[in-house]
């Protein structure tokens, strides 16, 4: 898979949340099209916020949705 931007810095105590998100993305039953559609929604959300941390985290999540969609498409 292509590298994606790193998650924003989080405290070690909060890394579990990122690990959970990544685990759920790997195991989701959503189709590649659904994953890509959610990535589009997340990018739109990121554009609407003035909070840098929220924007960066939302964009990082969108990239991961796209990455999982691409991997599933390639595996077919």
N, CA, C and O of each residue as an XYZ file, in Angstrom:
304
protein
N       0.834     -1.186      0.000
C       0.000      0.000      0.000
C       0.876      1.246      0.000
O       1.997      1.242      0.508
N       0.348      2.284     -0.569
C       1.065      3.551     -0.602
C       1.085      4.162      0.795
O       0.127      4.015      1.553
N       2.166      4.841      1.132
C       2.219      5.474      2.456
C       1.191      6.598      2.564
O       0.865      7.259      1.578
N       0.698      6.794      3.757
C      -0.257      7.875      4.010
C       0.346      8.824      5.030
O       1.298      8.480      5.731
N      -0.213     10.010      5.103
C       0.256     10.978      6.086
C       0.073     10.413      7.482
O      -0.892      9.693      7.740
N       0.979     10.729      8.375
C       0.856     10.210      9.743
C      -0.315     10.849     10.476
O      -0.773     11.940     10.138
N      -0.775     10.141     11.477
C      -1.789     10.717     12.357
C      -1.178     11.915     13.069
O       0.036     11.965     13.269
N      -1.999     12.872     13.451
C      -1.477     13.961     14.296
C      -0.932     13.379     15.598
O      -1.302     12.276     16.001
N      -0.064     14.121     16.239
C       0.524     13.656     17.490
C      -0.564     13.451     18.544
O      -1.431     14.303     18.741
N      -0.496     12.311     19.208
C      -1.408     12.035     20.320
C      -0.581     11.482     21.477
O       0.503     10.933     21.283
N      -1.110     11.638     22.660
C      -0.441     11.093     23.842
C      -0.430      9.571     23.766
O      -1.317      8.964     23.167
N       0.569      8.972     24.368
C       0.660      7.514     24.375
C      -0.589      6.877     24.972
O      -1.015      5.810     24.530
N      -1.173      7.521     25.966
C      -2.394      6.998     26.599
C      -3.575      6.972     25.638
O      -4.543      6.248     25.871
N      -3.513      7.744     24.573
C      -4.630      7.840     23.629
C      -4.391      7.076     22.333
O      -5.244      7.099     21.446
N      -3.263      6.408     22.202
C      -2.941      5.662     20.973
C      -3.942      4.538     20.719
O      -4.127      4.123     19.575
N      -4.583      4.047     21.765
C      -5.545      2.964     21.604
C      -6.655      3.357     20.639
O      -7.165      2.518     19.896
N      -7.029      4.636     20.651
C      -8.117      5.079     19.767
C      -7.713      4.956     18.301
O      -8.507      4.514     17.471
N      -6.501      5.338     17.989
C      -6.018      5.220     16.611
C      -5.909      3.753     16.214
O      -6.286      3.377     15.104
N      -5.400      2.934     17.110
C      -5.302      1.504     16.822
C      -6.669      0.888     16.587
O      -6.817      0.026     15.721
N      -7.668      1.314     17.341
C      -9.024      0.815     17.166
C      -9.591      1.238     15.812
O     -10.208      0.433     15.114
N      -9.384      2.488     15.447
C      -9.856      2.980     14.146
C      -9.228      2.164     13.023
O      -9.926      1.725     12.108
N      -7.922      1.960     13.086
C      -7.240      1.216     12.034
C      -7.707     -0.237     11.979
O      -7.856     -0.800     10.895
N      -7.935     -0.840     13.130
C      -8.429     -2.214     13.169
C      -9.820     -2.312     12.554
O     -10.102     -3.226     11.779
N     -10.674     -1.379     12.899
C     -12.031     -1.411     12.357
C     -12.047     -1.174     10.852
O     -12.856     -1.765     10.138
N     -11.171     -0.325     10.376
C     -11.094     -0.102      8.932
C     -10.651     -1.376      8.208
O     -11.194     -1.717      7.157
N      -9.682     -2.064      8.764
C      -9.211     -3.302      8.135
C     -10.297     -4.369      8.103
O     -10.337     -5.186      7.184
N     -11.172     -4.367      9.098
C     -12.174     -5.423      9.222
C     -13.580     -5.008      8.811
O     -14.524     -5.773      9.005
N     -13.739     -3.818      8.249
C     -15.067     -3.357      7.876
C     -15.632     -4.167      6.710
O     -14.887     -4.728      5.906
N     -16.924     -4.215      6.637
C     -17.603     -4.901      5.538
C     -18.005     -3.927      4.434
O     -18.646     -4.322      3.460
N     -17.633     -2.668      4.581
C     -17.980     -1.676      3.562
C     -17.247     -1.996      2.261
O     -16.111     -2.470      2.254
N     -17.941     -1.716      1.170
C     -17.354     -1.935     -0.155
C     -16.347     -0.825     -0.460
O     -16.352      0.216      0.197
N     -15.492     -1.044     -1.446
C     -14.571      0.018     -1.842
C     -15.296      1.318     -2.207
O     -14.818      2.406     -1.886
N     -16.429      1.208     -2.867
C     -17.191      2.412     -3.237
C     -17.693      3.147     -1.991
O     -17.656      4.376     -1.932
N     -18.159      2.390     -1.003
C     -18.625      3.018      0.240
C     -17.469      3.669      0.991
O     -17.621      4.751      1.557
N     -16.326      3.012      0.994
C     -15.148      3.579      1.657
C     -14.709      4.871      0.972
O     -14.377      5.853      1.636
N     -14.710      4.864     -0.352
C     -14.327      6.084     -1.090
C     -15.331      7.210     -0.852
O     -14.943      8.370     -0.716
N     -16.606      6.874     -0.802
C     -17.631      7.896     -0.547
C     -17.438      8.518      0.830
O     -17.593      9.729      0.992
N     -17.106      7.708      1.809
C     -16.862      8.243      3.151
C     -15.615      9.122      3.160
O     -15.581     10.136      3.857
N     -14.605      8.753      2.405
C     -13.394      9.580      2.309
C     -13.729     10.953      1.735
O     -13.194     11.966      2.185
N     -14.606     10.985      0.749
C     -15.041     12.274      0.168
C     -15.751     13.101      1.229
O     -15.500     14.301      1.347
N     -16.631     12.478      1.999
C     -17.340     13.184      3.073
C     -16.363     13.737      4.107
O     -16.509     14.869      4.568
N     -15.376     12.937      4.463
C     -14.394     13.376      5.455
C     -13.570     14.551      4.938
O     -13.287     15.486      5.687
N     -13.188     14.508      3.677
C     -12.435     15.635      3.104
C     -13.275     16.913      3.111
O     -12.753     17.998      3.367
N     -14.557     16.788      2.834
C     -15.440     17.959      2.875
C     -15.540     18.497      4.301
O     -15.520     19.710      4.513
N     -15.646     17.601      5.272
C     -15.674     18.028      6.682
C     -14.391     18.769      7.043
O     -14.427     19.793      7.726
N     -13.272     18.253      6.586
C     -11.980     18.871      6.899
C     -11.894     20.288      6.335
O     -11.310     21.173      6.960
N     -12.464     20.496      5.179
C     -12.432     21.827      4.562
C     -13.282     22.833      5.335
O     -13.038     24.038      5.265
N     -14.269     22.348      6.064
C     -15.186     23.250      6.761
C     -14.710     23.672      8.144
O     -15.332     24.533      8.766
N     -13.635     23.095      8.635
C     -13.196     23.431      9.987
C     -11.985     24.358      9.982
O     -11.133     24.300      9.095
N     -11.937     25.201     10.982
C     -10.790     26.090     11.165
C      -9.796     25.521     12.172
O      -8.722     26.087     12.376
N     -10.150     24.414     12.794
C      -9.287     23.818     13.818
C      -8.286     22.876     13.148
O      -8.654     21.842     12.589
N      -7.025     23.259     13.220
C      -5.972     22.530     12.524
C      -5.904     21.062     12.929
O      -5.786     20.194     12.064
N      -5.976     20.770     14.210
C      -5.886     19.387     14.676
C      -7.017     18.522     14.150
O      -6.802     17.386     13.727
N      -8.222     19.072     14.181
C      -9.387     18.335     13.660
C      -9.228     18.113     12.162
O      -9.475     17.014     11.665
N      -8.817     19.148     11.447
C      -8.642     19.032      9.993
C      -7.594     17.974      9.660
O      -7.815     17.129      8.792
N      -6.452     18.019     10.349
C      -5.386     17.056     10.068
C      -5.814     15.624     10.364
O      -5.520     14.714      9.589
N      -6.500     15.423     11.469
C      -6.966     14.077     11.829
C      -8.021     13.580     10.841
O      -8.025     12.406     10.473
N      -8.902     14.462     10.418
C      -9.950     14.080      9.462
C      -9.342     13.726      8.116
O      -9.762     12.760      7.480
N      -8.359     14.498      7.677
C      -7.681     14.190      6.413
C      -6.907     12.879      6.506
O      -6.878     12.107      5.548
N      -6.280     12.626      7.651
C      -5.561     11.369      7.840
C      -6.536     10.191      7.785
O      -6.225      9.154      7.199
N      -7.693     10.346      8.383
C      -8.704      9.291      8.343
C      -9.211      9.075      6.922
O      -9.398      7.934      6.501
N      -9.433     10.151      6.183
C      -9.883     10.033      4.790
C      -8.854      9.263      3.964
O      -9.216      8.424      3.139
N      -7.590      9.547      4.185
C      -6.545      8.825      3.454
C      -6.578      7.336      3.770
O      -6.364      6.504      2.888
N      -6.841      7.010      5.002
C      -6.897      5.598      5.367
C      -8.109      4.903      4.760
O      -8.022      3.739      4.369
N      -9.231      5.599      4.678
C     -10.393      5.035      3.981
C     -10.038      4.750      2.522
O     -10.371      3.690      1.991
N      -9.364      5.695      1.882
C      -8.979      5.508      0.483
C      -7.979      4.370      0.331
O      -8.045      3.610     -0.635
N      -7.064      4.248      1.270
C      -6.063      3.186      1.232
C      -6.729      1.816      1.329
O      -6.379      0.907      0.577
N      -7.672      1.660      2.235
C      -8.368      0.383      2.388
C      -9.195      0.084      1.136
O      -9.245     -1.058      0.680
N      -9.838      1.106      0.585
C     -10.612      0.913     -0.648
C      -9.718      0.444     -1.785
O     -10.087     -0.463     -2.530
N      -8.557      1.048     -1.924
C      -7.631      0.667     -2.996
C      -7.131     -0.759     -2.803
O      -7.013     -1.513     -3.769
N      -6.836     -1.129     -1.558
C      -6.361     -2.491     -1.287
C      -7.433     -3.520     -1.607
O      -7.131     -4.590     -2.134
N      -8.663     -3.209     -1.296
C      -9.755     -4.157     -1.576
C     -10.014     -4.272     -3.076
O     -10.320     -5.351     -3.583
N      -9.889     -3.152     -3.773
C     -10.072     -3.180     -5.218
C      -8.968     -4.014     -5.864
O      -9.239     -4.807     -6.766
N      -7.743     -3.843     -5.414
C      -6.609     -4.580     -5.968
C      -6.706     -6.073     -5.674
O      -6.218     -6.898     -6.447
N      -7.337     -6.414     -4.555
C      -7.439     -7.837     -4.155
C      -8.505     -8.590     -4.939
O      -8.547     -9.820     -4.916
N      -9.349     -7.863     -5.619
C     -10.442     -8.537     -6.371
C      -9.942     -9.173     -7.628
O     -10.721     -9.774     -8.368
